[in-house]
């Protein structure tokens, strides 16, 4: 039996480094690819980008974090038959709220003046208090953000602001789905992940304790084990 192809969809200001521990854990049993979600400024276009980067692989196992989850839900609308399983980490299905949009626009304005300040502003919201002084995690987040850069950040924020409400479409998802929430996620509260899981037939919800928004960095072994089980390997 051929090894599955796992397509990782990073979040805002993230790249492959965010998933490196998971790639290391499952790489012996799967072909891993990480999509570049920096080139377009609508979620629909980002989903097309991700599918194009997946090449001619007919069946994909999709792992998505945060903004990547918005792209994954759009990908499910565009090419549902290509996805054989889905894992949604620290994300939700709602459209942007007016308050969230206002906050994004403030960050976009700050980015125009002082992009590194955006990173320092976001950091406390991304991490559980136990991890805010972990220089390995903080360094990875900072390096990913700087590598992504201001212009891509602005494109990603425009895409996020414009996204649709995916809740009416969740019932059409038929593949095995894992939803991972974090108990102390300040950006994506557990209630939003519970709503997401309820909307997808048969979805499995797991809540990671003592963890903030970046579960794959803060609790890498736990998330890796969840993904191994999700792939059918443990």
Secondary structure, 3 states (H helix, E strand, C coil): CCCEEEEEECCCCCCHHHHHHHHHHHCCCEEEEEECCCCCCCHHHHHHHHHHHCCCCCCEEEEEECHHHHHHHHHHHHCHHHEEEEEEECCCCCCCCHHHHHHHHHHHHHHHHCHHHHHHHHHHHHCCHHHCCCHHHHHHHHHHHHHHHHHHHHHHHHHHHHCCCCHHHHHHCCCEEEEEEECCCCCCCHHHHHHHHHHCCCCEEEEECCCCCCHHHHCHHHHHHHHHHHHCCC
